[in-house]
């Protein structure tokens, strides 16, 4: 098969397509002929060496959609020929509250979806929502399950509540906007780009502010006419402090990332005096994935920023690093 | 009446007993002849000017027990003569999740319990658990309701769970130890004093470590044989970071104070990757107070460190500032 094999860390150009051996399904596994894959920041962090437990060579890619072509022993052969989307998280463990030590994500250490074929546990297979193209289906998995768990399982958002999603444009934030709006929340967003704020409004955001304004929480309170019930944050750093300041007393700040790094001068007093709930969330369980996928099966569509052919994986990575995308960057295979 | 009236901020010696006018109950209020009061750190922060909204003169004191001597209009006169303990929080508001803007604590801005008499809303009156002395009853209110809300309402501890209480010896931490052990949790503690660790064990702690050991979370994991389900922390600062490190994945860190100040270099990644719940908690609702008091009515006893007469309020404050106490410092009136 053709695959983008990461053999050395470095610039996007290390991502070169080459011939690789076809994967064979083991017991309980299936092989999927991929029609599309999608990028996640995780792929960039691995490629640039900013991720724990990197082992090379590896085929990157957590998100994929395609058709089942082979099934191993103990797998229902009726899966063959079906159009599927892959749940990219394996071995969560028995505790719904947190992933266990055996937890893995497709695309490191196991080979991922930047390839013609991928081998996955059969219980990671889900029927592709028929109204979604393969490119759209590939845009769903990791970002949407992360957004779903953050908003619903952890944040327990309710219809009518006000939610702020920081840093709109990124995969998880964009899915959080879509899912929050779908579930009847009023979703406000922040971005460094006015164009992204406009795009967010077209995709259902009730409003938004530029985070280049150091007083953006005040601007958001004015726009909302009050304080939000929930803030969903993937930035960390000073944005995390601002989220604690912004959210209503008794409210929830759901944290799923820290692209800005650790928080300096965290005011603990704000957490206890306002009786806040700071809820960490990452990835999602099998149950989260199934519940998330039902929203798409019921008509939701992900936002695809760009579709590029697999042999342009380097260009796709470059676009992600530039941070200009709104929605998912997809590789057509 | 005699009262300790705070007329100027400063050293403990500003706390001098003097003659003050007797309070008169207004509609919906009662006057309690106090038999004992107890100190909280809040009193020290007010005296030294480290508290918001200080208005002088004021009679300090949030904790008190005594007998009802007068009742205002609309108050059941059957309260007169009854031995009571006072719920020191007023006007929480309609939202169980967080106190509203009208929320007040007895002892600022309203006059508190370092006095012969205090005027309180009648719905703050609760029958004193008969087996408790007035000194013990006065040791209960603010620290115990804060510990109860932190552990039970917010932390949702269950029998058999492992709880770590940081900084044992202080009022809230000590009550958290008692309440946690009473509810069937295995409670471990930290302290800077080996004597306090010993005392904690005598009061039901399953174990404890000195926080002077920079590796104290490791020492605690070794002692527990695993990671705790819940950490209850009133320290903030670096202890807060260590609590996030210590607690089990999916676990809860309940924060009720920050005597060490803000947190530097908070690792947000720890919060989301471990799927943690960081839960702020302060004081308690009417419901929290009633539920907490039932534990005492059912036989629990608070820990009284020292009893001093009211005219030695300055010495009592000095003892609190030295931090050598284990349990509550009580003023006999």
Interface residues (C-beta under 8 A of the other chain):
Chain A: X95 X97 X98 X99 X100 X154 X236 X237 X240 X248 X249 X250 X255 X256 X257 X258 X261 X262 X263 X264 X265 X266 X267 X268 X269 X270 X271 X272 X273 X274 X275 X276 X277 X278 X279 X280 X281 X282
Chain B: X95 X97 X98 X99 X154 X236 X237 X240 X248 X249 X250 X255 X256 X257 X258 X261 X262 X263 X264 X265 X266 X267 X268 X269 X270 X271 X272 X273 X274 X275 X276 X277 X278 X279 X280 X281 X282
